[in-house]
């Protein structure tokens, strides 16, 4: 059976369920017989209990609470005034329970129970995330369905807002006084929630508009050649009121394929600039061009067709009953429907690993999941330019890494990405270009390496220099020529800790020199070859058991030697190491690294290291052993004496002292002793 046929049959079944439940609801509202209402209610709740299965206890609790609520609400209907005590079932001084009042109250009670049962039955057979699709398929006006969707989402947003305000009040000893104090605090909560609801509504609308909430379908996305201009701002100014300007005289050009970080302190205008670029501001001064054509505030919808904004607070961007509906919203605005919509939806859910969450309401997601879904819902529309306002704010390390890895992949695919952030580490690791906003003015627009190295600019702007810029030896620049490893250096092992990734024989061969020199190092591998096992047993190095995936924190090391036996994986890891300024060597391809090890040996204070331009380590080892064998052993004491005499010679302050040549005879003795052995 085809996917389309299965989808059609499911939709038809849901339409029938909706029709039957609606018929039950109308019947419950129309009937006045308590017996018939009771029969309908009993039938509904028996079906509910059969449908719920393991949730029967929770259903019982809900029905009990519902009954108490209805009883308290309808009890006043049962009371009335009687002229004689015989008219009152319960006489309370002329007022009491009347027979007619009891009948009316019972009728209303059963009617409410039956009506609510019909709605609960509907949601049991047609989940909330499918209900809106069924309503649309039946031709219910779009405006009505969308109002229901937004109301559903907005209720949970207000509930969450009120809950946060109450937590803040409680943390400051609220609600601890008497009834009057509690009422005052509760009134403050309601007032603040009402005020915030106005702002929440405006921002929720921005989230709608940012994902194509327009009457006409959004144009199909297009891909521009890398480096071609997309956006041009010429003397752009903007203000929410005529008295206060937020953005002042901004001029810049954004090209295809760029990675840009927009930084600046709170109130600098970053969010306002993003709203303007995404076509969500109603007016501006100056010239804003998209693909070389000027965009006026009246036709700013053209910006929204090519530029997408991920808001800092994901709650403003998620407004449908389920994750599946969130993704579908933008796809429908692209004009997709039917089988094409279904296939595209399934592809996105698979690509972003959202299948397990597809039916989950957004308000039940964690902050990281909300951000991930918001990003996926925007990327589903395939925008040319992606704007991200504080993309990692309030996220844990797992989702921060996940989002940044996704952005890196999008950039490799040619996407233009601009993110605003207060995290200087994040900005320096991701962006190739930095824009600095200060009080609405663009005060710096530079390549990232030039920006982060300008300490005077950072100090003036009160920005911190990223840690990896402080300690990095420097990011290696790729050369089109064959690499040459001819720079002889002996570096401090203490300042440049070494990490070996992999535990095979290749790693063992590289690690031997460090073990001989008693240089500490670390090995990250899920297993060790016999030679490394023996060296680890005697404490020659630290072993971290596990497999390197590229996500581990290796910031404690400066030299990385990778030998995992997978050339493609090693090259992938090497790209991130190069960008972060690490020194690294790949055993699968020594020429792909930025350092190489020489065949090294050390004796009597002398270190001999041999390197060749050929991938023949055996030759370097043989030459090292040959030259070491030719050297006549030198007494270490003689070399120490030589060093002391040379120090004394260099510290002489008068010609007379330097003419005292008795040191020369001592110096010549060890030098000639060594020299006779040299070829």
WOWO-V579542 format. One record per residue. N is the residue number from 1. SS is DSSP state (@ for helix, = for strand, . for the rest). PHI is phi in whole degrees, 0 to 359 (none if undefined). OMEGA is omega as a letter, one per 30 degrees, with the letter a starting at -180 (999 if undefined). Layout:
N|SS|PHI|OMEGA + N|SS|PHI|OMEGA
//
This chain:
1|.|none|a + 2|.|290|l + 3|@|298|a + 4|@|295|a + 5|@|293|l + 6|@|299|l + 7|@|298|a + 8|@|295|a + 9|@|295|l + 10|@|297|l + 11|@|296|l + 12|@|296|l + 13|@|297|l + 14|@|291|l + 15|@|296|l + 16|@|295|l + 17|@|299|l + 18|@|297|l + 19|@|296|a + 20|@|294|l + 21|@|293|l + 22|@|296|l + 23|@|296|l + 24|@|299|a + 25|@|297|l + 26|@|297|l + 27|@|297|a + 28|@|296|l + 29|@|283|a + 30|@|272|a + 31|.|292|l + 32|.|239|a + 33|.|284|l + 34|@|302|a + 35|@|295|l + 36|@|293|l + 37|@|298|l + 38|@|297|l + 39|@|297|l + 40|@|297|a + 41|@|298|l + 42|@|299|l + 43|@|299|l + 44|@|298|a + 45|@|284|l + 46|@|296|l + 47|@|298|l + 48|@|298|l + 49|@|296|l + 50|@|292|a + 51|@|283|a + 52|@|287|l + 53|@|65|a + 54|@|288|a + 55|@|259|a + 56|@|294|a + 57|@|296|l + 58|@|297|l + 59|@|296|l + 60|@|298|l + 61|@|297|a + 62|@|295|l + 63|@|293|l + 64|@|294|l + 65|@|297|l + 66|@|299|l + 67|@|297|l + 68|@|297|a + 69|@|297|l + 70|@|294|a + 71|@|297|l + 72|@|294|a + 73|@|286|a + 74|@|262|a + 75|@|302|l + 76|@|301|l + 77|@|294|a + 78|@|285|a + 79|=|270|l + 80|=|199|a + 81|=|257|l + 82|.|243|l + 83|.|280|l + 84|.|230|a + 85|@|294|a + 86|@|290|l + 87|@|280|a + 88|=|254|l + 89|=|286|l + 90|=|220|a + 91|=|269|l + 92|.|239|l + 93|.|76|l + 94|.|93|l + 95|=|241|l + 96|=|174|l + 97|=|281|l + 98|=|253|a + 99|@|297|l + 100|@|294|l + 101|@|297|l + 102|@|297|l + 103|@|296|l + 104|@|295|l + 105|@|296|l + 106|@|297|l + 107|@|299|l + 108|@|295|l + 109|@|299|a + 110|@|292|l + 111|@|296|l + 112|@|297|a + 113|@|298|a + 114|@|292|l + 115|@|295|l + 116|@|295|l + 117|@|299|l + 118|@|297|l + 119|@|292|l + 120|@|294|l + 121|@|295|l + 122|@|300|a + 123|@|290|l + 124|@|287|a + 125|@|262|l + 126|.|233|a + 127|.|303|a + 128|@|302|a + 129|@|287|l + 130|@|256|a + 131|@|302|a + 132|@|290|l + 133|@|294|l + 134|@|294|l + 135|@|299|l + 136|@|295|a + 137|@|295|l + 138|.|271|l + 139|.|83|l + 140|.|296|a + 141|.|310|a + 142|@|303|a + 143|@|300|a + 144|@|296|a + 145|@|296|a + 146|@|293|l + 147|@|296|l + 148|@|296|l + 149|@|301|a + 150|@|294|l + 151|@|297|l + 152|@|302|a + 153|@|291|a + 154|@|291|l + 155|@|301|a + 156|@|288|l + 157|@|296|l + 158|@|294|l + 159|@|297|l + 160|@|295|l + 161|@|298|l + 162|@|298|l + 163|@|296|l + 164|@|293|l + 165|@|296|l + 166|@|296|l + 167|@|300|l + 168|@|297|l + 169|@|296|a + 170|@|296|a + 171|@|294|l + 172|.|250|l + 173|.|66|l + 174|.|285|l + 175|.|64|a + 176|.|261|a + 177|.|277|l + 178|.|282|a + 179|@|299|a + 180|@|298|l + 181|@|296|l + 182|@|297|l + 183|@|295|l + 184|@|297|a + 185|@|294|l + 186|@|294|l + 187|@|295|l + 188|@|298|l + 189|@|298|a + 190|@|297|a + 191|@|296|a + 192|@|293|l + 193|@|298|l + 194|@|296|a + 195|@|297|a + 196|@|294|a + 197|@|298|l + 198|@|294|l + 199|@|294|a + 200|@|301|a + 201|@|297|l + 202|@|298|a + 203|@|288|l + 204|@|297|l + 205|@|294|l + 206|@|300|l + 207|@|299|l + 208|@|299|a + 209|@|295|a + 210|@|296|a + 211|.|245|l + 212|.|82|l + 213|.|283|a + 214|.|229|a + 215|.|286|a + 216|.|260|a + 217|.|292|l + 218|.|284|l + 219|.|299|l + 220|.|295|a + 221|.|292|l + 222|.|226|a + 223|.|248|l + 224|.|262|l + 225|.|300|a + 226|.|301|l + 227|.|91|l + 228|.|281|a + 229|=|295|l + 230|=|252|a + 231|=|240|l + 232|=|227|l + 233|=|248|a + 234|=|235|l + 235|=|55|a + 236|=|279|l + 237|=|229|a + 238|=|205|l + 239|.|206|l + 240|.|287|l + 241|.|227|a + 242|.|290|a + 243|.|280|a + 244|.|233|l + 245|.|266|a + 246|.|271|l + 247|=|245|a + 248|=|233|l + 249|=|53|l + 250|=|274|l + 251|=|225|l + 252|=|194|l + 253|=|233|l + 254|=|243|a + 255|=|251|a + 256|.|296|l + 257|.|84|a + 258|.|279|l + 259|=|244|a + 260|=|236|l + 261|=|248|l + 262|=|258|a + 263|=|236|a + 264|.|157|a + 265|.|286|l + 266|.|304|l + 267|.|86|a + 268|.|286|l + 269|.|111|a + 270|@|296|a + 271|@|295|l + 272|@|296|l + 273|@|296|l + 274|@|297|l + 275|@|298|l + 276|@|293|a + 277|@|296|a + 278|.|276|l + 279|.|75|a + 280|.|251|l + 281|.|255|a + 282|.|275|a + 283|.|203|l + 284|.|195|l + 285|=|246|a + 286|=|107|a + 287|=|246|l + 288|=|242|a + 289|=|244|l + 290|=|241|a + 291|.|56|l + 292|.|85|a + 293|=|250|a + 294|=|295|l + 295|.|250|l + 296|.|266|l + 297|@|306|a + 298|@|288|l + 299|@|241|a + 300|.|295|l + 301|@|301|l + 302|@|297|l + 303|@|294|a + 304|@|292|l + 305|.|284|a + 306|.|235|a + 307|=|234|a + 308|=|241|a + 309|=|242|l + 310|=|260|a + 311|.|289|a + 312|.|297|l + 313|.|266|a + 314|@|295|l + 315|@|301|a + 316|@|283|a + 317|.|255|a + 318|.|248|a + 319|.|220|l + 320|.|249|a + 321|.|286|a + 322|.|208|l + 323|@|299|l + 324|@|301|l + 325|@|292|l + 326|@|299|l + 327|@|292|a + 328|@|294|a + 329|@|305|a + 330|@|291|l + 331|@|296|l + 332|@|295|l + 333|@|289|l + 334|.|279|l + 335|.|98|l + 336|.|283|l + 337|.|201|l + 338|@|62|a + 339|@|296|l + 340|@|298|l + 341|@|296|a + 342|@|297|a + 343|@|296|l + 344|@|295|l + 345|@|299|a + 346|@|297|l + 347|@|297|a + 348|@|290|l + 349|@|299|l + 350|@|289|a + 351|@|298|a + 352|.|257|l + 353|.|54|a + 354|.|252|a + 355|@|303|a + 356|@|295|a + 357|@|254|a + 358|.|301|a + 359|.|259|a + 360|.|279|l + 361|.|295|a + 362|@|303|a + 363|@|290|l + 364|@|264|a + 365|.|275|l + 366|.|286|a + 367|@|299|l + 368|@|296|l + 369|@|294|l + 370|@|299|a + 371|@|297|a + 372|@|296|l + 373|@|293|l + 374|@|300|l + 375|@|293|l + 376|@|296|a + 377|@|294|l + 378|@|285|a + 379|@|292|l + 380|.|300|a + 381|.|272|l + 382|.|52|l + 383|.|288|l + 384|.|286|a + 385|=|239|l + 386|=|246|l + 387|=|255|a + 388|=|233|l + 389|=|269|a + 390|.|49|a + 391|.|294|a + 392|.|249|a + 393|.|298|l + 394|.|67|l + 395|.|260|l + 396|.|281|a + 397|@|297|a + 398|@|297|a + 399|@|284|l + 400|@|300|l + 401|@|296|a + 402|@|296|a + 403|@|291|a + 404|@|292|l + 405|@|295|l + 406|@|296|l + 407|@|297|l + 408|@|296|l + 409|@|295|l + 410|@|296|l + 411|@|295|l + 412|@|299|l + 413|.|279|l + 414|.|99|a + 415|.|285|l + 416|=|271|a + 417|=|232|l + 418|=|233|l + 419|=|236|l + 420|=|255|a + 421|.|200|l + 422|.|259|a + 423|.|268|a + 424|@|293|l + 425|@|298|l + 426|@|298|a + 427|@|298|a + 428|@|288|a + 429|@|281|a + 430|@|260|a + 431|.|271|l + 432|.|264|a + 433|=|221|a + 434|=|240|l + 435|=|249|l + 436|=|248|l + 437|=|257|l + 438|=|225|l + 439|.|51|l + 440|.|83|a + 441|=|248|l + 442|=|275|a + 443|=|264|l + 444|=|207|l + 445|=|217|a + 446|=|222|l + 447|=|297|a + 448|@|301|a + 449|@|295|l + 450|@|286|a + 451|@|295|a + 452|@|288|l + 453|@|273|l + 454|.|272|a + 455|@|295|a + 456|@|294|l + 457|@|295|a + 458|@|297|l + 459|@|294|a + 460|@|295|a + 461|.|276|a + 462|.|57|l + 463|.|244|a + 464|.|271|l + 465|.|280|a + 466|.|304|a + 467|@|298|a + 468|@|290|l + 469|@|286|a + 470|@|290|a + 471|@|258|a + 472|.|291|l + 473|.|291|l + 474|.|138|l + 475|.|287|a + 476|.|287|a + 477|.|266|a + 478|.|290|l + 479|.|242|l + 480|.|282|l + 481|.|280|l + 482|.|296|a + 483|.|291|l + 484|.|239|a + 485|.|250|a + 486|.|245|a + 487|.|268|a + 488|.|280|a + 489|.|225|l + 490|.|242|a + 491|.|255|a + 492|.|289|l + 493|.|291|l + 494|.|288|a + 495|.|276|a + 496|.|234|a + 497|.|299|a + 498|=|251|l + 499|=|238|l + 500|=|262|l + 501|=|251|a + 502|.|115|a + 503|.|231|a + 504|.|271|a + 505|@|292|l + 506|@|298|l + 507|@|296|l + 508|@|299|a + 509|@|299|l + 510|@|288|a + 511|@|281|a + 512|@|303|a + 513|@|298|l + 514|@|291|l + 515|@|295|l + 516|@|299|l + 517|.|275|a + 518|.|60|l + 519|.|269|a + 520|.|291|l + 521|=|205|a + 522|=|235|l + 523|=|242|l + 524|=|251|a + 525|=|199|l + 526|.|279|l + 527|.|205|a + 528|.|236|l + 529|.|290|a + 530|@|305|a + 531|@|295|l + 532|@|292|l + 533|@|301|l + 534|@|294|l + 535|@|295|l + 536|@|291|a + 537|@|298|a + 538|.|267|l + 539|.|82|a + 540|.|283|a + 541|.|202|l + 542|=|261|a + 543|=|248|l + 544|=|257|a + 545|=|281|a + 546|.|155|a + 547|.|254|a + 548|.|284|a + 549|.|244|a + 550|.|94|a + 551|.|257|a + 552|.|289|l + 553|.|277|a + 554|.|243|a + 555|.|294|a + 556|.|282|a + 557|.|245|l + 558|.|239|l + 559|=|243|a + 560|=|236|l + 561|=|244|a + 562|=|250|l + 563|.|218|a + 564|.|259|l + 565|.|80|a + 566|.|233|a + 567|@|297|a + 568|@|296|l + 569|@|295|a + 570|@|298|l + 571|@|293|l + 572|@|296|l + 573|@|297|a + 574|@|298|a + 575|@|299|l + 576|@|290|l + 577|@|293|l + 578|@|296|a + 579|@|296|a + 580|@|273|l + 581|.|86|l + 582|.|281|l + 583|=|270|a + 584|=|210|l + 585|=|225|l + 586|=|251|a + 587|.|289|l + 588|.|289|l + 589|.|206|a + 590|@|304|a + 591|@|287|a + 592|@|275|l + 593|.|270|l + 594|.|251|l + 595|.|220|l + 596|.|224|l + 597|.|270|l + 598|.|267|l + 599|=|284|a + 600|=|240|l + 601|=|214|a + 602|=|222|l + 603|=|207|l + 604|.|51|l + 605|.|81|l + 606|=|247|l + 607|=|251|l + 608|=|244|a + 609|=|232|a + 610|=|241|l + 611|.|229|l + 612|.|236|l + 613|.|279|a + 614|.|251|l + 615|.|278|a + 616|.|228|a + 617|@|299|l + 618|@|296|l + 619|@|295|l + 620|@|298|l + 621|@|295|a + 622|@|296|l + 623|@|296|l + 624|@|300|a + 625|@|294|l + 626|@|296|a + 627|@|291|l + 628|@|293|l + 629|@|291|l + 630|@|284|a + 631|.|282|l + 632|.|288|a + 633|.|309|a + 634|.|253|l + 635|.|292|a + 636|@|297|l + 637|@|296|l + 638|@|296|l + 639|@|294|l + 640|@|295|l + 641|@|295|l + 642|@|300|a + 643|@|298|l + 644|@|292|a + 645|@|294|l + 646|@|294|l + 647|@|298|l + 648|@|293|l + 649|@|296|a + 650|@|290|a + 651|.|272|l + 652|.|297|a + 653|.|253|a + 654|.|232|l + 655|@|301|a + 656|@|298|l + 657|@|295|a + 658|@|290|a + 659|@|280|l + 660|.|287|a + 661|.|262|a + 662|@|292|l + 663|@|292|a + 664|@|297|a + 665|@|296|l + 666|@|287|a + 667|@|295|a + 668|@|294|a + 669|@|300|l + 670|@|291|a + 671|@|294|l + 672|@|291|l + 673|@|297|l + 674|@|284|a + 675|@|298|a + 676|.|294|a + 677|.|271|a + 678|.|284|l + 679|.|292|999
//
